[in-house]
Amino acid sequence: MLFIGLFEINSYVCDVNNRMQNIRATHRKMKKILFSIGIVLLTLTANAQADRKKADKAPPLVDPVTKCNLRYYYYPNIEAYFDTQKSIYYYQEDGQWKNAEEIPSGYRGYSMNNKVSVYITDYDGDDVLQFQKRHKKEYPYSPNGRFMRKMATASND
């Protein structure tokens, strides 16, 4: 009888060892699967960032008449510019021109939902601010957002 009891204990211990080995093997497989999923996600993220950089380096729009890059937007409602090449805004604060990646919140009641802009079609240099008085006169602030022309010009007539 003692022999049968020892045999049963030995059988039980072997069964527990087999189960533990199966659990360890499953655990190793899960680690490999999770590691593989992580590598795939990192690869997809890197590709998405590379695609975004390619999109940022897309060739600029060119005005067919003046052959100038359409580099600047003018916002008549806030008398500000956006430089598409540098991705910055130019705006006035206390009579001084400033630049920033975003217009300050609440700037002259500015809202992204009511932005009205016109392209500067014949100037693609670095000093568009020299034409601000002309643009202000040619494209006065309009609460309803309507203009007679859709494109602004920077050159002197």
Secondary structure as GFF3:
##gff-version 3
##sequence-region A 1 157
A	DSSP	alpha_helix	2	56	.	.	.	ID=ss1
A	DSSP	beta_strand	72	75	.	.	.	ID=ss2
A	DSSP	beta_strand	80	83	.	.	.	ID=ss3
A	DSSP	beta_strand	88	93	.	.	.	ID=ss4
A	DSSP	beta_strand	96	100	.	.	.	ID=ss5
A	DSSP	three_ten_helix	107	109	.	.	.	ID=ss6
A	DSSP	three_ten_helix	112	114	.	.	.	ID=ss7
A	DSSP	beta_strand	118	120	.	.	.	ID=ss8
A	DSSP	three_ten_helix	128	131	.	.	.	ID=ss9
A	DSSP	alpha_helix	132	138	.	.	.	ID=ss10
A	DSSP	beta_strand	151	152	.	.	.	ID=ss11
###
